[in-house]
Structure formats: structure tokens, C-alpha cells
Amino acid sequence: MNVLKQDEAGVPDVAALRMREATIAAGIWLTLGIGVLGEIYVVLTWQRPHRTELSLLFAGAVLAAVLVWLLPRERIVRSRWREPFFLSWTLLDFAMLMVGTLADGGTGSPLVLAFFIPVVFSSMSYPLGSVVAVGILSVLSYLTLAIWEGGSSVEYQGAFAAALLCTAAMSAWQAGNHKRQHRALATASRTDPLTGCLNRRGFEERALAQLETMRRHARSGAIVVLDVDNFKPVNDVYGHAAGDALLCWVAETLERVVRPADVVGRIGGDEFAVFLSDMDHEQAQASVDRIDEALKERAPASLGLGYFPDDALELEDLTRRADLRLYASRRARRHGAAAEADLTAGAQAAAANASSFGPSDLWRATLDAMPLRGEGARKDAPTNLQDALLDQIDASVIVTDMSGVVLSWNGGAEALYGWSSAEAVGRSARELVVPEDPQEAEGLLSRLIRDGCWDGELLVRRKDRSLFTAYVRNRLICDEDGYPSAVVGVAVDISARAAAEEKRQRDADVLACLDRVEDALAQDRLVLHAQPILDLRTGQAVQNELLLRMREPDGRIVPPGEFLPVAEKYALIGELDRWVIRQATELAGGGCPVQANISARSVGDHDVLEHIERCVHQWAVAPGTLVFEITETAILEDKQAAQTFVERVRALGCKVALDDFGTGYGTLTYLKQIPVDFIKLDIEFVRDLTSSSASRHVVQAVVGLARDFGVQTVAEGVEDAKTLELLARFGVDFAQGFYIARPEPFERRPGDSSAPPAAFLPPGLRRVLPHHPASRQLASTGRRRG
């Protein structure tokens, strides 16, 4: 029976398994080394007695090492007999050393030095208790040997035993230190650094362990998923520090409300989850009510509940069911708020109509009677009819003279801008409400003097220096002689409406873009451009990278940046990828080597994989003529799916390139785990290659690393001859960029068999690139090297 040790979270300790496998390998080499070195020692001292017996003993050590090498390591490290196996192995080493040392003359034999080997070896593979036992056993074995056989002075034997004891103590300390470090790393990898609760990985591992326990004992439980409402405005308005503090408070509140046995984790930005074990439906709902009540005072949240085993048996399905209930709860809450807003909208409209300004002559009558405020004017109450009228208006009303000095500032202006009337009157309106960039306000004043009025939207500033959009109506007031004397401005905050309008416009643009992409698919208006890839060793174009474009009905070519992000966000990218795959396989089947980009979403889609297999078989694509490019994003989203994609595509004879290499933290790990054929150097390292020593070092390091892994390198974004020369000097295999050739459309559609495959190439690829100036330079460089 295989028993795998689990950590405190109840999950398999995979890292410990790998370490134990490596330990077995080290033990094999150590035992083999003892045997081989012992045989050499026997040969060098053949004139001494018992050489034949010693030779057989050390041959047995070699045989034992070979036998252990033949055993299945995976089964050994997972077996409940793992510790007895390691200890038996160590006892066998001690027995061999005891017998060999006795046969060679006791403690005076050089073989006693080998007593240190099992002690040091034990610190790498055994738990702390076993390491202590091996250390004590080694000292006792040596002392037994010294008392029984002797062979050296008492002082030497005591010093040797003390050295052996110190080595055993150091090995025990090292084993304990390794265990502490492993526990610390395991805890850090499963803990959210901000809130201190479990992260997604830690939560899922603990929840899976509890699910397995409940499944074995036929118990019920639940998972709670919650999302803090309106969290983004907290970050936007109060800063990320306030948002972090709010998340920490949510985590502390959850851990305070639930039971100690329940599992709390932060699984996303403002998303948390709680796993409730050994609970029925009523108890789980009561726990959710307590959580909702505790969070309501500071961080209201939408909550969803999934029941085990009624809703699902697996954690992923259980979480999905809880998410669905969370979204339903959020929709219900929003609909309730919308209904309440509808009930109050009529009252607000009535109030707005009741407090309307009236006809424009009211303004003139009011302003004509308004004197300048003197030194002794009261600041706390209106002193005349004009101020009384202005203070009855809810909207912001500001009156300035022609130099911009504030003459009147009503209560609406105080509420809107944050400045009191006492603070505002007598100061320049530019200081109070105009943003640091006054260009728009200056243009407004010139139009106001020219036309006598100006209505429109304007970006203005509050006392706390925050900016918002206001709808402003400005009127120019003239004196009896017809000269401009004052400006009155009425402003209303429309930032919420402007934001909503902007969002509606974005949504409309997205929908329009989706319609355009769907029409292009239906009407066959997608086109491929190709950019050649230059072999820096031969100076010839050996492949074409296919780049997707969309043709509008009027003939305009739409670049990918205008439609691919929208298509990928709204799940239309799969159809585009399928179209590109069909064209690419048809081209490759016709003899044109091509590279096609595959989106991260399609890499994890099994239907896309099957589509690739069908197309490759349909067009009889020759091995090596079709390359699929994937990005690090695809690996980050689902490493297992990316690995499956790469393996199945390569099994078809196609190759795989990892795009934008060097931009991510895990790229080296991916290169080790996922067997790609090409890595494409990110354009950021190539663009400034001639001016940045850091980029040159990075490129050289990546090229050396790629050679070690047996992977070829491609440099993107080559824009000058100097860069191309440096890339060739550094050993980069291929290059592409505007200096070599710009992307060009195919002259004809693939699939027309009336022309040879060369007709599929864009005009720039038909020429042989050794005639390119950079290629001639490369050729001459190669001759100089030769």
C-alpha cells in the first residue's frame, strides 16, 4: 500500500517526494563509490591479509547499489516502508564497514573514515529522529569496534569518536533546519501576503482535503463565495492603501465570524471563499447570514452558497454553483436599487422643476440691482434681494467681474466646489475652480466675450483638488453703456452622467466591433499578411509569419489592434483562430512554410486541437512546415492545457514557438517544462540592442540558454542593419522586422491550385534575401570568420 506523507494542510508533499527520489540517487552513488574505492584500496594493499574477503565485501556493495538502482524509486518514496528501507540501507552500510574494518586491522584502518558517509547521507533523507538514531548508532558502532578490536591509541580513538559525534550533531541540525525551511516555504506559498489568510492554492488544497474527509464519512458541508461590492471606487477615491486595509478587515472579520475548523481564503482581488465542513443546509445558511451581517457595516458583499453533496461532489463544480448564486444575488440587489431609484426619480424631477431659474430676464434684473460687497457686509446671511434669490437656487451660481474676481458665490457653489462664500468672494475664480491647465477656460472666455453666452461641458476643480465634469451655462452682462461688466455662470455636476455616457459609448463601440468581426467572418473579408523570417546563417527567407487583418466593405484594412482584443475578450477569438488555422494548414500543405499565432483561449480549447488535427490531415502538411506561436499568457492561464497542446501539435509534425520570450517571471521554468522548438525574443530587447548593454547581455544569455535546451531563437522587430549584424554575431538563428521586409498581403487566396505554391508568397518573399544589404554583410562576416 502506498502512503504519501501530507503537510499540515492535508495535501501531498510533492517537493519532499522529489527530494527523496534525488536522495535515493545520491545514496546509490555513495554506496557505489564506497564499493569502487574499497576495491581500489584492496588492490593497492593486496599484500595485507584478508584481501579476498574484503574484495568480496566491496563487490557486494557495488551489487547492492545496482540492485537499488533497478528498484522503482517512485514506489519506494510513496511506500509506508520508505523509512525502514532507508534505515536498513544505513544498517547495511554500517555492517559492511564494521566487517571491513575488523578484517583490515581495527580502528587503525583507513576504512574507519567511511563511518562519516552514512551520517552525512542521513541528513538528506531521514526525518530528524532517524538522523539522531543514525548518529548515535555510528558512534556506538565505532566505540564497539574500538573496544573489541582496537588497533590505534586511546587518544586517537577518543578524538575520532568525538569528531564522529560532532558530525552527527551537525547533520541533525541540518536536517532540522531543512525541515523548518521547507515548512516556511510551504506556508508562504499557500498564504496571501496581504491579508494573512490562505491564497487560492492554499484554500483549494485545504478544501480538497476536507472534501475527501467528508466524502469518506458521508458528511455534508458547503462553500461560501463572496465578492466585496463597489470595491473599485474605494481604490479610485481613497487610494490603494485604503483598499488594502479594507481587504485585511474583511479577512479578519471572516476568520472571527466562522468556526476555527472552517477554511477562509482570498481567491482573487476582492473575492473571498469560506469552506464550511460538517454542516447541513440550515447551519450553512445561518453562517452566511452571520457573515453578511458582520460585513454589512463596512464592506457590503454579494454572497453565494454551494452545498456538498447536494449541488456537486467536486470542488470546481461546487465553486461554480456558488458563483452562480452570487451573481444571482448581485443582480437581485441591483434590480432592487434600480427600482428604488425609479421611485425617487419623480420626486427629484419635481424638486428640480420647482427650483428652476425662470426666464433669463430674472438674471438681468438680479444682477442689475447687485452692488459690490463692501468691507462691512455680513458674510453669514444674505444682505439684499439678489443674494436671497441666488441662495434659493440649488445649482451652483457664480458671479465674477471681467477680471475673474468673484462677486457672488451661492450655497449651491459652496456644496459643489467645497469653498465657502467667505473664502471665495474677492478671490479669482481661476484659483478656485479652473484646473492647472487653463487653456480650455481661456478659450471659453474669448468665446463668451465674442458671443455673449457659452453653454457646454467643462472640466473644473474642487477645493480638495479633485476634478469633475460640469455642465456650465455662462452669460455676459453689460452695463447701461453696453460694455461688458460681469459674468454669471450656472454649473451642475454631470460627472456621473458623463461617465455613464462614456461607458455606453464604449459598450456601443464594442458591440459594433463584434458585429464587424462577425460580418467579416460571414462575408469572407478576413485577409492574411505575411512577414518573412530570415535565416541568419544562409541569408534566405525560410518561413512566413501570418498576420491577421480585416477588410472593411469600403476596402480599408483594419489592423489587428482594433478588433483582436475585443474578439478575445468576448469569446469570438476561437472563430478567428479556426479561420487562421484553415488558411495556414492549406498554405503549409501547398509547400509554403508558415507560422500562425494561436490565442491563449484557443490553446486550452480541445475543439481547436481537434480542428488542427483535421486540417493537418486534410491538407497533408509536411513535418516542419507549420509552426504555431503561443504566448506566455496561454501557459499562465493553464499550464497543463498548454503542455497538452504543445505535445499533440508536435505529434502531428508541427512545431511550436514561444512568443515574447523574456517578458515574464516564469519563462525559464516554462522552457524547461514545455518542449517548444523556437523562442522569439521580445521586441523590447531587440529594439535597443545597439544602445543598451543590458539588452545585449540578455540576448546573449537567452541564446546560450536556448542552445543548451536545443531550441532555436528568432528575433523580432529588426529595424536596422546594425541590429541585424549584432544578432548574427550573438548566434541568433532567425530574424524578422521592417528592415528585412514589412508585412505584405498575399497576392491571391490560398486554395487556388492553378498556380504553384510560390504564388502564395507575398512579393517581398519571392526575392532571395542574400541580395539584401544586411545579408551581404552577414555573408562577408561569415567569410571573415572562415
Secondary structure by P-SEA (a helix, b strand, c coil): cbbbbbccccccaaaaaaaaaaaaaaaaaaaaaaaaaaaaaaaaaccccaaaaaaaaaaaaaaaaaaaaaccaaaaaaccaaaaaaaaaaaaaaaaaaaaaaaacccccccccccaaaaaaaaacccaaaaaaaaaaaaaaaaaaaaccccccaaaaaaaaaaaaaaaaaaaaaaaaaaaaaaaaaaaaacccccccccaaaaaaaaaaaaaaaaaaccccbbbbbbbcaaaaaaaaccaaaaaaaaaaaaaaaaaaccccbbbbbccccbbbbbbccccaaaaaaaaaaaaaaacccbbbbbbbbbcccccccaaaaaaaaaaaaaaaaaaaaaaaaaaaaaaaaaaaaaaaaaccccaaaaaaaaaacccccccccccccccaaaaaaaacccbbbbbccccccccccaaaaaacccccccccccccccccccccaaaaaaaaaaaaacccccccccccccccbbbbbbbbbbbbbcccccccbbbbbbbbaaaaaaaaaaaaaaaaaaaaaaaaaaaaaaccbbbbbbbbbccccccccbbbbbbbbbccccccccccccaaaaaaacaaaaaaaaaaaaaaaaaaacccbbbbbcccccccaaaaaaaaaaaaaaccccccbbbbbcaaaaaacaaaaaaaaaaaaaacbbbbbcccccccaaaaaaacccccbbbccccccccccccaaaaaaaaaaaaaaaaacbbbbbcccccaaaaaaaaaaccccccccccccccccccccccccccccccccccccccccccaaaaaaaaaaaaac
